[in-house]
Amino acid sequence: MKHVATSDRNAYDRCIFHLVDPTGEFLLIVGLGVYPNLGVIDAYATLRVGDTLHAVRASDALRDDTRMKMAVGPLRIMVERPLKDFILTCAADPDDPDGLSYEMNWSADFPALWEPHHIQRKGGRLTLEGKRFVQAGRCDGRLRIGGRDLDVEGWTGTRDRSWGVRPVPGEEGGRLAQEHPTEGFHWIWAPVRFDDRFLMVITQEDADGHRTLNDATLVREGRRDRQLGWPRTDITYRPGTRHPESAIIRLTDPADGKPLELGVEILASSPLAVGAGYPPADDWQHGTWRGRGWTDRRAYDLSDPAAHPMAAYGVIDHAARYTLDGQVGHGIFEHGSFGRHDPSGFTGFDSVAPARP
């Protein structure tokens, strides 16, 4: 929309695409957002290969005559068929032809699914209100990195589109932030694609475990099929961290009350605070004005956590292999856990998983 219904500077409209290599060698994440009350459009692409995260970011002025064009700098998202087929493109850098570039086809296998209405407040102020839908499919195309050309076929694709208001850097916290500090935050967002079904699991909990967002919905045979109860997740963390290595999400089939276990095996991880512009990134965040025609390409070494000390305090997207009722699927296990979380035994921001006995 050219004019949004709010004057809130934090108004946004954003999408994210995940392209998951089932072998775990690659994880490509692509996103684009517009910030109408800030006059900014920006986009990013990150590719994890081994311990290196390759990132391309671009930002520009949001113009009335190009408001509906989802392109900025070398990054472009083309809608071939709405809610069906998309072409994701990153043009090669003329100065570094061996750097990241791609042209990928993202095709839906299942209809889009509404996610729960997402609201967060700080004191009496509404700080986040987002409406979202999620979808799963498959990806094919060509990818080039480090002089290596790859033909991509049959990767799993997930995507999310959301809009509303969401904090953008540049605003002081003020009294409400001082008097209502965040004690803890625990988040799981897990879209999973199987051959014949799509499963979406979402949970968000406060420090005491009170759940403020909850969903577990199965899509099958071209329609929303059933809700699978109240997800309960047991996560095995890497000792000394809050980095998940595996998890079990316990669900319930409402037809017969049968318990279901969704197994999660982490294949590759991409911190959204590194390269992708999500808070608390320290080099670029979404919606921030960088001037006209800004483009940045860089590579991050993820082998040394000390090089990115704030990454653990942001949400991390994990490519994952899932098992459910004898079937194997793939998708994203997006997880963030910071501060106190009583059900996990975390007592504060410096609390981590204990050493294994």
C-alpha angles and dihedrals in degrees: 000000000000092000120032124208095245136059090212109132088219095066110131145168114200144162135196130196124197120200109192123197104212091217091059094235094115137028117184120189122185129183143168132188141180126207105196098185091050095042093232135131121185141167141184143191126198127186122191115206115169108313094337126093113199113201135189118186131178136179135180145158114290106237129196093229093054099033093121096044111101097208135106126168111324093339123093138168116197122192107217095172119003112253089358119062134018136175116215116197137184113181118221120258108248089213093050111027090172092061127097118309133145148162110207133177113217113194126182120236095180136034119265115270126213114237122212117282104266119217131167129177136190106207105314096336123101104228100169133024116163135171114201146177128192133202140181134211144126136287134217133168144084131309130187125194132155092357090304119124117206132190107216119207131167100359116157116253129201128173140183130199120194139167139176128077124330129164115274120192119260103063122105116236095228126181096329092056091049095047097039106041118177109260097183145336129200120183138176123179112173123173109181128189121203124176094261104019145035123218126195122193124182130173132166122181138182125229093277093048095258105153116229098172127032137167141142111174129170121210116199139157092013098305145071103281111182147325116250102212131246109341116226115192128201109193126194107211128199105256114263093020144062091239110128118228096178140343145192119219110199115212136171129226105224093206094071106358089250114161116238127198121209107199119208125200115182114227105171136353134216119185108218089212089065114072098333098079101240119139134305089029110139101202104045137356132188119276096018116134112245098166129259119320098007115170127171130184124184145145125232127205107225095181092088113057089192089067090064105029095165096052092087090059092060134065116281125206113217123193105224144187111224133198125198130166093341095314129112122217140160137226145116128309101197110190138173126173121169134152123007120349112171098194090056095043094244111145102188147336092297095048117112139171114290125245115273116258 
